[in-house]
Amino acid sequence: MPFKTLTEALSHIEASLLWLQPELFLTFYALLVLVISLFRKKESWTFFRNIGILGVLVTLGLVAHQWHYCTCQMDKGFFFNFLHTDRLSIFTKFIAGGATLASLVLMSFAKRYAERLNQTAPVLVLLLLAMLLALHLLAMSRHLFMLFLAVEFTSIAAYLLTAIFLDKKTAEGSLKYMLFGAFSSGLMLYGMSFLYGFSGMLDFGISAFWQNLAQAPPLFVGLALGLTLSGLLFKLTAVPFHFWAPDVYESVPSPVAALFSIAPKAATLAVLVRLSDFLQHLQLPQFFVSAHWVSLFALVAMVTMTLGNLAALWQTNLKRLLAYSSVANAGFLIAGLAVPTAFAGQSLFFFLLAYTLMNYAAFYCIDLFNTPQDEIEALRGLGKQYPWQSAAFTLTLVSLAGLPPTVGFTAKFLIFSAIWQHYQAVGQNTLLLLFLVSLFNAVVGLFYYLKIPYYLYFKSTDTQAATPLALRWQTGLIVFVLCFPLLLFFFKADWLMYLLSWWMAN
């Protein structure tokens, strides 16, 4: 976007700021939290948690205001086309903000984190706000330079969130996270440098970028695109960039692990969906036709869901099991990307919303049982002693397994339907293979998800290692809020689908 005068450039920047109200607020609010922490160091977790919740609520309000003015014709690029506001990015901001808000609330109801939270309260809240800001920028990225900065901003906030609790386990988890992150970032930057060399530009939202790439050798262009995608696959916990997840999820508090498993995936999916949309609607050479992307995403999806599920079968730790479950579910999300249809897009985001509900419920149930080292063995025989807690955990796991009558069944069924319908329409064998592998993995998932209810109800023990939280009205309300939608959206899936179809139509 060339400007003839400095005045024009400054006017463009000023106009761009109007579309960054949530991000500007988050920036200044995080600085305010930093200043408050300098003068109120001895304040409790509750004080800083309330400040964090207020900041996230105001941010969500500003995002809703942004959505209100996002008309069906609006497809706004700003800051020299570094950032891009559309309904997809706003939808992703809602998910990231809701996930951050849920993590702040849920951490207050797990007594085992009380001491660590009081020690790190201001830093923890500051990093959560910083990560939310980074996810906003990632969801809006349509420029390779901005994309790299947003990925790195998100990663640095996540590294620090993993490391702040200062014990041996978190130190090990954060070190692995940082090493794998640095490796994937290096690959991503290397790929971007090739793309810039081949195309002469960094804005991947214009046809000239892809037209110029088509003049380069296809092998090198494919390699450059693959390297560039590595940074995004790292955020999705896709194979082979998933090795950090089990150690990190095990070392951080459950609500933070739930945030890691949801929010970065949502923002990364926004980038990949936007990229796929560009490739479908721009007039591009044959090298970039959708069939190539179907094969690429299908291959990554099949490998990711299969290795994630097989690794989960052998886990004895609840958080590590959910970490590999997160890897497997990333495969199902990528499978939705492999199908370039409107129905597949709706199914993909339905799955994302359902997975958000299921994962937060699952991680909260881990805190509810309060088992030593979060080992599955410690759940032996607790089903009869703690019926409500066990029923909630069982319902959550049944939903993650994709069984009726839960929203997990509907989510997987919609993904399978989208793959099968597109296979019937185009007859591409890759889609048939993806459909069969997805069905196989849905069956494999049953074995490790239902292992936990088996320990709860059918295993017995003479000594009780776990000390589950009493189901008072506060914890009971949270369990209800997290678990009731798992049943509701099975019977009323059309509510979510109507919302998503209306959103995508606009």
Summary of the structure (lengths in Angstrom):
residues: 506
radius of gyration: 22.5
end to end distance: 26.3
largest distance: 80.2
contacts: 1815
relative contact order: 0.08
helix: 80%
strand: 2%
